[in-house]
Amino acid sequence: MRIFSLVAHPRPSSFCHVISERARKELIALGHEVLHHDLYAENFDPCLTAEEAYTIGDTLETALNRTADPVTRQHRSEVTSAEGLLVVHPNWWGKPPAILAGWLDRILVPGVAYRLATADGLPEGLLSIKNALIFNTSDTHAERERTELGDPLELIWGRCVLPYCGVETYHRHVFRPVVGSSDEQRKSWLEEAEGVTRRTFESRS
């Protein structure tokens, strides 16, 4: 299986990076091909241009031709070829980091991730991704996240983005609270991340 991988955290030493690396090693051990991108390391430009801001699109070729940016073209082409998705990012203000939100805007466009016959119509998901795995880090306790805040990241990934693009199944796993966690706790979390990755993607070639 070809798996498209993203990590979005500005510090290379972050726990998000460690989780991503551990998960990717497990994917490779399972025999999967991993196409990985560190958005901050690549200095990905999250700003949607006027030329890219459209609603209707028909084909991948149309979508690719709408941007001259080679990085954007590469990401669109790779995510279209992927059968699996791995994303690791922190919970900041109940949303992904701005660089990842911009990636969603610029990469998951009509003709690549979905198709609309009319601007107000129902989408036809275009991605070939069978399974997606989202890892989040957070400092908000689960009870408060659910009862007071409504778990906005669950709404973003589980109800808005992934179903809209045709992703068949997904799993989201949160590690919390990260600030102040011990080395022993982080070691346990990494083993947990490895196990979740294995269960999510094993025997899905």
N, C-alpha and C positions, 0 to 999 in steps of 0.2 A: 504494500500500500504506500502511496505517496502522501506524505503528511506535511502540510504547510504550517510552520511554527512562527509565532511572534512573541517577543518579550518587550514590554514597554515600562521601563523604569530608568531614570536618568543616571543612577549610580551603578556602575558595573559590579560593585561589591554588594549590591542589595540582595535580600533573601529571594526576591523574585528571580534574579538571575541564577541563583543556586538551584531553585526549584526547576526552572526551565532546563538547565543543564542536566539535572538528574533525570527529568522526564525524557529528554531527548536521548540520553544514553540508553534508557530502557527501550525506547522505540527502536533504536538501531539494533539493540540486542535481540529484539523480536523480529528483525529482518526487514523493517520498514525503511523507506527512503525518506529523509527529512530535509525539507527546504526551509532553512531557518533565517529569520531576520530580526536583528536587534534595532528597533526603530531609532533610538537615540544615538547609537553608535554609527548608524548609517546617515544620521542627520536628515531623516525623512521630513519633507516639507508637508505639514498638515493642512496648509491653506488651499481650499478649493478655489480654483480659478473661475472666472466668468465663463470661459469657454467650456469648462467641465460641468458647470451647474445646469444640468438638464434632467428631464424626467423620463422621456421616452427614448428607448434604444432597442435595436433589433438584433445585432450580432456582436460577437467579440471584436471582429474587425472594425466595426463602426465605433465601438467604445475605445479601442486602442488608437484609432486615427484621430480621436478628439483631443489627444494630448501629445505634445512633443517631448515630454519629460521621460527619459529612458527608464528611470527608477519606477515611475508609476506604471509604465507599460510592462516592465518586468513583473511587478507584483500582481498586476491584473492577470497576466498570462499564467503565472505560477499558481495563483489561487484557483484559477479555472481548471487547471490540470490536476488539482489535489483531490484526494478521496477522504482525507482526514484533516482535522484542524486542531492545533494546540495553541492556546493563548494564555500568557501569564502576565498579570498586571495588578497593581495595588488598587484599593478602593479609595479614591480621592473625591470627597464631597458627593459620595453616592454615584460616581461615574468613573469611567476610565480616564487616564491622563489625556490631556488635550491632543497629544501627538497620536494617540491611538484612536481617539474620536475623529481626528482628521483623516486617519488612514481609512476608517469606515466610510467617510464621505467621499474620498478620492478613489478608492479601490472597488468597493462594492457598489458599482454603478449599474444603471440599466444597460443591458447587453452583455454584462459580465456576470452579475450576481442574480439579476432578476429581469423580467420583461413585463412592461405594462402596455396594454393596447390603448388605454386612455389614462390620463394623468390621475383620475379619481377611481380607476378600476382596481380589480384584485390582481395581485402579482402572480406571475408564473416564476417560481424559483428555478434558477439556471445552474447553480453550483452542483457539482458531482460529489460533494462531501457527504459521506454516509454518517460519520460520527465526529462530534466536536467535543473537546475537553477544555474547560476554562478553569484556570487556577487563579484565585484571588488572595491577596494578603490584606488584612484589615486590623484596625485597632478598636473596632466597635464590637461589643459583645453580641452574640447571636440573638438573644432575647430582645435587646433594644433595637437591633437591626430590623427584626421582624415586626415588633409591635408598634414602635414609634416611627420608624422610617419607611417601612413597607418594602425593604430589600430592593432598592431601585436597580441594582446591578442584575438581579434576577429578571426584572422586567425588561431591561435593555437587551440582555443576551437571550433569555428564554422565551420572550414573547414578541420582541420587536425584530431584532437583527437576524438571528439564525433561522427561524421559521420562514421569514420573508424571503430568504435566499434559497430555500429548498433543502436545508440541512435536515436529515432524517431524524437523528437522535443526538442529544447532547447531555453532558454531565458537567456541573459546576461544583467546584470544591473550594472551600474557604479555610484559610489558616488564620487563627486569631486568638488573642491579641498578640501581634508580633513584637511591638515595642516592649522591651523588658523581658522578653522570653529568654530562657536559659539555653545554653549550648545543647544540653540534653533534650530539651523540648524540640529544638530545631532539628536535631538528629532524628527524633521520632517522626516529626512532620515530613522530613525528606523520605523516610522509609514509607510513610503513608502515601506520599506523592508517587513514589515508584510503584506501589501496589495499585493505586487508582489508575495510573497510566497503563499498567499491564492488563488490568481487567477491562479497561475501556477499549484497548486496541488489539488484544491478542486474538488470533484466529479470525482476523478481518482482512485477509489479503485479497 
